[in-house]
């Protein structure tokens, strides 16, 4: 396994990015479904956002399982992370909760360089 995949800060950073991406693609898919089913004007939004959301969903599940191992989450935390991928926008809620409760290592703070 590459070293980056075992570094807790790297895994936490990737988890944060993927959690937000999963939520954004959910919103895009919901917008596409609104256009398709409510406005009844086009299926393009669903045709584009559906596969993208599906791919990001699979990546989120894989990263959540990796985080479970690398960050040493309890089984309950892992199940909550996985369950958060089903309702729209809950991956962001889970990410914020995990950060607040110490389940995700703190984000690195960068100091401005002199120059």
Biotite code that builds the C-alpha atoms (Angstrom):
import biotite.structure as struc

atoms = struc.array([
    struc.Atom([0.000, 0.000, 0.000], chain_id="A", res_id=1, res_name="UNK", atom_name="CA", element="C"),
    struc.Atom([1.496, 3.398, -0.939], chain_id="A", res_id=2, res_name="UNK", atom_name="CA", element="C"),
    struc.Atom([2.634, 5.488, 2.024], chain_id="A", res_id=3, res_name="UNK", atom_name="CA", element="C"),
    struc.Atom([0.160, 8.291, 1.206], chain_id="A", res_id=4, res_name="UNK", atom_name="CA", element="C"),
    struc.Atom([-2.716, 5.847, 1.678], chain_id="A", res_id=5, res_name="UNK", atom_name="CA", element="C"),
    struc.Atom([-1.574, 5.090, 5.206], chain_id="A", res_id=6, res_name="UNK", atom_name="CA", element="C"),
    struc.Atom([-0.933, 8.678, 6.298], chain_id="A", res_id=7, res_name="UNK", atom_name="CA", element="C"),
    struc.Atom([-3.858, 9.786, 8.513], chain_id="A", res_id=8, res_name="UNK", atom_name="CA", element="C"),
    struc.Atom([-3.665, 13.455, 7.460], chain_id="A", res_id=9, res_name="UNK", atom_name="CA", element="C"),
    struc.Atom([-3.667, 12.540, 3.766], chain_id="A", res_id=10, res_name="UNK", atom_name="CA", element="C"),
    struc.Atom([-6.592, 10.136, 4.202], chain_id="A", res_id=11, res_name="UNK", atom_name="CA", element="C"),
    struc.Atom([-8.502, 12.773, 6.180], chain_id="A", res_id=12, res_name="UNK", atom_name="CA", element="C"),
    struc.Atom([-7.844, 15.402, 3.476], chain_id="A", res_id=13, res_name="UNK", atom_name="CA", element="C"),
    struc.Atom([-8.993, 13.058, 0.707], chain_id="A", res_id=14, res_name="UNK", atom_name="CA", element="C"),
    struc.Atom([-12.062, 12.095, 2.748], chain_id="A", res_id=15, res_name="UNK", atom_name="CA", element="C"),
    struc.Atom([-13.027, 15.763, 3.159], chain_id="A", res_id=16, res_name="UNK", atom_name="CA", element="C"),
    struc.Atom([-12.713, 16.456, -0.567], chain_id="A", res_id=17, res_name="UNK", atom_name="CA", element="C"),
    struc.Atom([-14.655, 13.354, -1.582], chain_id="A", res_id=18, res_name="UNK", atom_name="CA", element="C"),
    struc.Atom([-17.389, 13.998, 1.032], chain_id="A", res_id=19, res_name="UNK", atom_name="CA", element="C"),
    struc.Atom([-17.992, 17.468, -0.410], chain_id="A", res_id=20, res_name="UNK", atom_name="CA", element="C"),
    struc.Atom([-17.818, 16.173, -3.991], chain_id="A", res_id=21, res_name="UNK", atom_name="CA", element="C"),
    struc.Atom([-20.408, 13.508, -3.163], chain_id="A", res_id=22, res_name="UNK", atom_name="CA", element="C"),
    struc.Atom([-22.753, 16.173, -1.778], chain_id="A", res_id=23, res_name="UNK", atom_name="CA", element="C"),
    struc.Atom([-22.244, 18.457, -4.793], chain_id="A", res_id=24, res_name="UNK", atom_name="CA", element="C"),
    struc.Atom([-22.953, 15.656, -7.258], chain_id="A", res_id=25, res_name="UNK", atom_name="CA", element="C"),
    struc.Atom([-26.082, 14.772, -5.243], chain_id="A", res_id=26, res_name="UNK", atom_name="CA", element="C"),
    struc.Atom([-27.314, 18.351, -5.671], chain_id="A", res_id=27, res_name="UNK", atom_name="CA", element="C"),
    struc.Atom([-26.597, 18.223, -9.406], chain_id="A", res_id=28, res_name="UNK", atom_name="CA", element="C"),
    struc.Atom([-28.457, 14.932, -9.719], chain_id="A", res_id=29, res_name="UNK", atom_name="CA", element="C"),
    struc.Atom([-31.421, 16.297, -7.751], chain_id="A", res_id=30, res_name="UNK", atom_name="CA", element="C"),
    struc.Atom([-31.488, 19.360, -10.017], chain_id="A", res_id=31, res_name="UNK", atom_name="CA", element="C"),
    struc.Atom([-31.429, 17.083, -13.044], chain_id="A", res_id=32, res_name="UNK", atom_name="CA", element="C"),
    struc.Atom([-34.289, 15.020, -11.617], chain_id="A", res_id=33, res_name="UNK", atom_name="CA", element="C"),
    struc.Atom([-36.279, 18.202, -10.942], chain_id="A", res_id=34, res_name="UNK", atom_name="CA", element="C"),
    struc.Atom([-35.866, 19.277, -14.563], chain_id="A", res_id=35, res_name="UNK", atom_name="CA", element="C"),
    struc.Atom([-36.752, 15.810, -15.826], chain_id="A", res_id=36, res_name="UNK", atom_name="CA", element="C"),
    struc.Atom([-39.724, 14.962, -13.590], chain_id="A", res_id=37, res_name="UNK", atom_name="CA", element="C"),
    struc.Atom([-41.186, 18.311, -12.503], chain_id="A", res_id=38, res_name="UNK", atom_name="CA", element="C"),
    struc.Atom([-40.444, 20.636, -15.400], chain_id="A", res_id=39, res_name="UNK", atom_name="CA", element="C"),
    struc.Atom([-40.577, 17.742, -17.871], chain_id="A", res_id=40, res_name="UNK", atom_name="CA", element="C"),
    struc.Atom([-38.220, 19.507, -20.234], chain_id="A", res_id=41, res_name="UNK", atom_name="CA", element="C"),
    struc.Atom([-34.994, 17.510, -20.450], chain_id="A", res_id=42, res_name="UNK", atom_name="CA", element="C"),
    struc.Atom([-33.254, 14.354, -19.283], chain_id="A", res_id=43, res_name="UNK", atom_name="CA", element="C"),
    struc.Atom([-29.749, 15.702, -19.924], chain_id="A", res_id=44, res_name="UNK", atom_name="CA", element="C"),
    struc.Atom([-29.152, 16.645, -16.282], chain_id="A", res_id=45, res_name="UNK", atom_name="CA", element="C"),
    struc.Atom([-29.896, 13.116, -15.105], chain_id="A", res_id=46, res_name="UNK", atom_name="CA", element="C"),
    struc.Atom([-27.928, 11.593, -17.970], chain_id="A", res_id=47, res_name="UNK", atom_name="CA", element="C"),
    struc.Atom([-24.854, 13.653, -17.040], chain_id="A", res_id=48, res_name="UNK", atom_name="CA", element="C"),
    struc.Atom([-25.118, 13.925, -13.260], chain_id="A", res_id=49, res_name="UNK", atom_name="CA", element="C"),
    struc.Atom([-26.257, 10.339, -12.679], chain_id="A", res_id=50, res_name="UNK", atom_name="CA", element="C"),
    struc.Atom([-23.055, 8.585, -13.768], chain_id="A", res_id=51, res_name="UNK", atom_name="CA", element="C"),
    struc.Atom([-20.866, 11.273, -12.197], chain_id="A", res_id=52, res_name="UNK", atom_name="CA", element="C"),
    struc.Atom([-22.683, 10.957, -8.882], chain_id="A", res_id=53, res_name="UNK", atom_name="CA", element="C"),
    struc.Atom([-22.496, 7.167, -9.098], chain_id="A", res_id=54, res_name="UNK", atom_name="CA", element="C"),
    struc.Atom([-18.732, 7.268, -9.607], chain_id="A", res_id=55, res_name="UNK", atom_name="CA", element="C"),
    struc.Atom([-18.185, 9.760, -6.783], chain_id="A", res_id=56, res_name="UNK", atom_name="CA", element="C"),
    struc.Atom([-20.441, 7.660, -4.537], chain_id="A", res_id=57, res_name="UNK", atom_name="CA", element="C"),
    struc.Atom([-18.269, 4.581, -5.162], chain_id="A", res_id=58, res_name="UNK", atom_name="CA", element="C"),
    struc.Atom([-15.120, 6.609, -4.455], chain_id="A", res_id=59, res_name="UNK", atom_name="CA", element="C"),
    struc.Atom([-16.690, 7.945, -1.230], chain_id="A", res_id=60, res_name="UNK", atom_name="CA", element="C"),
    struc.Atom([-17.469, 4.404, -0.046], chain_id="A", res_id=61, res_name="UNK", atom_name="CA", element="C"),
    struc.Atom([-13.908, 3.278, -0.836], chain_id="A", res_id=62, res_name="UNK", atom_name="CA", element="C"),
    struc.Atom([-12.380, 6.283, 0.951], chain_id="A", res_id=63, res_name="UNK", atom_name="CA", element="C"),
    struc.Atom([-14.696, 5.796, 3.949], chain_id="A", res_id=64, res_name="UNK", atom_name="CA", element="C"),
    struc.Atom([-13.535, 2.185, 4.224], chain_id="A", res_id=65, res_name="UNK", atom_name="CA", element="C"),
    struc.Atom([-9.914, 3.315, 3.931], chain_id="A", res_id=66, res_name="UNK", atom_name="CA", element="C"),
    struc.Atom([-10.507, 5.968, 6.606], chain_id="A", res_id=67, res_name="UNK", atom_name="CA", element="C"),
    struc.Atom([-12.051, 3.331, 8.869], chain_id="A", res_id=68, res_name="UNK", atom_name="CA", element="C"),
    struc.Atom([-8.805, 1.380, 8.696], chain_id="A", res_id=69, res_name="UNK", atom_name="CA", element="C"),
    struc.Atom([-6.240, 4.188, 8.678], chain_id="A", res_id=70, res_name="UNK", atom_name="CA", element="C"),
    struc.Atom([-7.981, 6.509, 11.141], chain_id="A", res_id=71, res_name="UNK", atom_name="CA", element="C"),
    struc.Atom([-8.997, 3.569, 13.356], chain_id="A", res_id=72, res_name="UNK", atom_name="CA", element="C"),
    struc.Atom([-12.666, 4.434, 13.422], chain_id="A", res_id=73, res_name="UNK", atom_name="CA", element="C"),
    struc.Atom([-15.009, 2.268, 15.444], chain_id="A", res_id=74, res_name="UNK", atom_name="CA", element="C"),
    struc.Atom([-17.401, 0.093, 13.447], chain_id="A", res_id=75, res_name="UNK", atom_name="CA", element="C"),
    struc.Atom([-20.215, 2.469, 14.486], chain_id="A", res_id=76, res_name="UNK", atom_name="CA", element="C"),
    struc.Atom([-18.362, 5.469, 13.014], chain_id="A", res_id=77, res_name="UNK", atom_name="CA", element="C"),
    struc.Atom([-17.695, 3.566, 9.801], chain_id="A", res_id=78, res_name="UNK", atom_name="CA", element="C"),
    struc.Atom([-21.348, 2.554, 9.479], chain_id="A", res_id=79, res_name="UNK", atom_name="CA", element="C"),
    struc.Atom([-22.396, 6.165, 10.081], chain_id="A", res_id=80, res_name="UNK", atom_name="CA", element="C"),
    struc.Atom([-19.957, 7.361, 7.389], chain_id="A", res_id=81, res_name="UNK", atom_name="CA", element="C"),
    struc.Atom([-21.373, 4.823, 4.939], chain_id="A", res_id=82, res_name="UNK", atom_name="CA", element="C"),
    struc.Atom([-24.989, 5.582, 5.862], chain_id="A", res_id=83, res_name="UNK", atom_name="CA", element="C"),
    struc.Atom([-24.300, 9.302, 5.363], chain_id="A", res_id=84, res_name="UNK", atom_name="CA", element="C"),
    struc.Atom([-23.726, 8.629, 1.675], chain_id="A", res_id=85, res_name="UNK", atom_name="CA", element="C"),
    struc.Atom([-27.391, 7.771, 1.091], chain_id="A", res_id=86, res_name="UNK", atom_name="CA", element="C"),
    struc.Atom([-29.377, 10.916, 2.035], chain_id="A", res_id=87, res_name="UNK", atom_name="CA", element="C"),
    struc.Atom([-28.464, 14.039, 0.070], chain_id="A", res_id=88, res_name="UNK", atom_name="CA", element="C"),
    struc.Atom([-25.794, 16.276, 1.660], chain_id="A", res_id=89, res_name="UNK", atom_name="CA", element="C"),
    struc.Atom([-25.259, 14.047, 4.706], chain_id="A", res_id=90, res_name="UNK", atom_name="CA", element="C"),
    struc.Atom([-21.635, 13.342, 3.764], chain_id="A", res_id=91, res_name="UNK", atom_name="CA", element="C"),
    struc.Atom([-20.861, 16.979, 4.537], chain_id="A", res_id=92, res_name="UNK", atom_name="CA", element="C"),
    struc.Atom([-22.694, 16.689, 7.858], chain_id="A", res_id=93, res_name="UNK", atom_name="CA", element="C"),
    struc.Atom([-20.700, 13.552, 8.687], chain_id="A", res_id=94, res_name="UNK", atom_name="CA", element="C"),
    struc.Atom([-17.398, 15.176, 7.701], chain_id="A", res_id=95, res_name="UNK", atom_name="CA", element="C"),
    struc.Atom([-18.094, 18.191, 9.937], chain_id="A", res_id=96, res_name="UNK", atom_name="CA", element="C"),
    struc.Atom([-19.194, 15.937, 12.809], chain_id="A", res_id=97, res_name="UNK", atom_name="CA", element="C"),
    struc.Atom([-16.121, 13.728, 12.430], chain_id="A", res_id=98, res_name="UNK", atom_name="CA", element="C"),
    struc.Atom([-13.879, 16.801, 12.446], chain_id="A", res_id=99, res_name="UNK", atom_name="CA", element="C"),
    struc.Atom([-15.613, 18.243, 15.525], chain_id="A", res_id=100, res_name="UNK", atom_name="CA", element="C"),
    struc.Atom([-15.415, 14.980, 17.458], chain_id="A", res_id=101, res_name="UNK", atom_name="CA", element="C"),
    struc.Atom([-11.775, 14.238, 16.615], chain_id="A", res_id=102, res_name="UNK", atom_name="CA", element="C"),
    struc.Atom([-12.451, 11.380, 14.213], chain_id="A", res_id=103, res_name="UNK", atom_name="CA", element="C"),
    struc.Atom([-10.723, 13.276, 11.400], chain_id="A", res_id=104, res_name="UNK", atom_name="CA", element="C"),
    struc.Atom([-7.286, 14.775, 12.059], chain_id="A", res_id=105, res_name="UNK", atom_name="CA", element="C"),
    struc.Atom([-7.286, 18.565, 12.048], chain_id="A", res_id=106, res_name="UNK", atom_name="CA", element="C"),
    struc.Atom([-6.645, 20.283, 8.770], chain_id="A", res_id=107, res_name="UNK", atom_name="CA", element="C"),
    struc.Atom([-3.131, 21.558, 8.346], chain_id="A", res_id=108, res_name="UNK", atom_name="CA", element="C"),
    struc.Atom([-2.760, 25.267, 8.767], chain_id="A", res_id=109, res_name="UNK", atom_name="CA", element="C"),
    struc.Atom([-0.364, 26.960, 6.420], chain_id="A", res_id=110, res_name="UNK", atom_name="CA", element="C"),
    struc.Atom([1.733, 29.856, 7.516], chain_id="A", res_id=111, res_name="UNK", atom_name="CA", element="C"),
    struc.Atom([2.264, 32.611, 4.994], chain_id="A", res_id=112, res_name="UNK", atom_name="CA", element="C"),
    struc.Atom([5.736, 32.596, 3.558], chain_id="A", res_id=113, res_name="UNK", atom_name="CA", element="C"),
    struc.Atom([7.912, 35.647, 3.951], chain_id="A", res_id=114, res_name="UNK", atom_name="CA", element="C"),
    struc.Atom([8.702, 37.343, 0.754], chain_id="A", res_id=115, res_name="UNK", atom_name="CA", element="C"),
])
